[in-house]
Amino acid sequence: MSGLLSIGVRAMFANQAALQAVGQNIANANTPGYSRQSVVLTTPEGQYTGAGYFGKGVTIQTVERSHNEFLTRQAAGSKSLAHMDSTRMSQLSQLEKIFPPGETGLGAAAGQFLNAMVDVSSRPSDPSARQVVMGRATEVAARFASAGQQLVELQSGVVSDLKANVDVVNQLSKQIAFANDQISRANGNGHTPNDLLDQRDKLISELSQYIQVSTLPATDGTLGVFIGGGQRLVLGAQAQELTVTQDPYDSQRAALSITDSGGPRSLDESVLTGGSISALLQYQNKDLQDARNMLGQMAAALASRVNDQQALGLDLSDPPGKGVPIFAFGAPRALPASTNARAPDGSFASDVTMTITNASQLQASAYRLETDPTGGGASYKLTRISDGYSQTVVNGDTVDGFRIDFSATPPGPGDSYILEPVAQAAVEMRRVLEQPTGIAAASPLTATTNVDNKGSTTVNSIYAVNDKFDASKLPISLAFGDPDPTNPAKLQYTLTLGDGSVLTGTWSAGQNIGNQPTAVPPIDLGFELSLNGVPRKDDTITLERTQFPATNNGNAKAFLNIQGEKFVGQRVRADGSIAVGATINEAYSATMSEIGSRVQGATYLSSVSVAVAAEAESTRAGQAGVNLDEEAARLMQYQQGYQAAAKVLQAAQSLFDELLRLAAR
């Protein structure tokens, strides 16, 4: 009877335990991170008798959770990538708003400013026409400065977001370390603390949203958490802290460091491959920097080109003078690394300065300057960050439109700099011309046709185009001769300068005179004379100093031509020739297209990675989650088992009572 009673009792306890586990599952069916639990039942070794082995019932071995380490790790990893892509998409969407299309865009503002010169060219002395130009100049400068300031604010937002994310990571790391400690304490009793394990897995899943991690289990039940290709974040009950530090070159930008016994150590962005922190660092160091450089390249090129043309004309001051700049923009800057050698007073021992020599050749990039290990200390390696192109430079070299100069103490071994020719150009752009009379609409030279000319030639325009124009060589006499023997469609001409020198060339319809540096022989006088009609032999045109700037519109016409010039982003080829750049509208369109394509790419990646993460979580939950239908079936199963076990006890009790009655007789 005792064996039957023991089996019944054990059966009741086993089914009661199973019912308790089912109840726990049902209660936590909607609890995030909960893993389904089940009671592991085993059969104890039977008791041998002469009639064979008789069972001793059932034994409750343990309570285990439904958990798949591979699926859990895969779900956390895919979640990390999904949050990285969605964070970058969100940030790029904000960046895209700074470069709007249509009338509100920078390209339209630049076009409106240059188009405002139409009225000035029609009425050079009209104050109202000049005032419109001043207003348009203010607007285009304000739009560039506003866009630059918005980029600065986005950068500040990135730093703020990084600090908030790092705070959350540090909190989660401490909680994981605490969970490790509790698990290791509970692990010695031979059973797994399922709820604590679920809690730790949930914390790691949450941590993966901010930074991608890898895990390594230990024999004591703890889990090591690593980031950045093996850098320890949590080991046992100890958690390291992440900190947001200043970029080693730019104090306005942020870097990520981890603190250990030796102090903060910088983490390389390239090894952080997932999570919102990785996305923010990538956005800061790539997307925002590229946007600043593209915007600054346009601002510097436009402002410099307008100022250069302004300097070639005459204003309405008394007496008329050379045009002063219309725009100012941010100067280039050289950012030393915080690790560079310092003087005894704490300042940097060396310094690098930059000077813009040709704004049309400035590229939308920053540069890294460092000692060339093969140059013996006399030369330096300059790397264009946008495309990785490297070259050797020395003090005083000119590269991509800017000149590099060292202080009396040049950079030493181990010193490095980030050179930013255009990054600050837009944010500090402004109109500096104060008076409308300062607009240099007049050309410094005037062309007059001879009344005795027999051809139909008239002067369309004449203006200076570069600083090679020399007013001391005026007056200049232009005389047309016979057709060119090698090409009858062209006319020969002779330029007799005021100093007595003579230049010869050939002219064809639509060709300008005075600025033909590639002709044979070359003519490079720094001005362009455009003609209408067709001259005849012995026709002459006289070029003289402009006497009445108020009625001259030559330089205003030159301003109109700027809109069609490809002066943004020119490059010097290896053979010394100049590769054409883009017009200001083309440059702005290319910038919008570049930012837009990044937004589209990030949007697509985000949609894919979010779908993959959802699928991975669904797969994990399908194995570890609670299915209420299954639990309801198990509830009935174990309820019936409990009732059956009770019947066994009832039968055993009846037999025992009957045995007692028989013994009592």
PyMOL commands that set and color helices and strands:
alter all, ss='L'
color gray80, all
select helices_A, chain A and resi 2-27+69-96+102-104+106-115+117-122+127-189+194-208+269-271+275-311+359-361+436-438+471-473+549-551+554-562+584-624+628-664
alter helices_A, ss='H'
color red, helices_A
select strands_A, chain A and resi 37-42+47-49+52-54+59-65+214-217+223-227+231-235+238-239+241-246+254-260+263-266+327-328+333-336+352-356+367-371+380-384+389-393+398-399+402-406+416-420+430-431+445-449+458-464+476-484+487-496+502-507+513-516+523-532+540-545+571-572+578-579
alter strands_A, ss='S'
color yellow, strands_A
deselect
rebuild
show_as cartoon
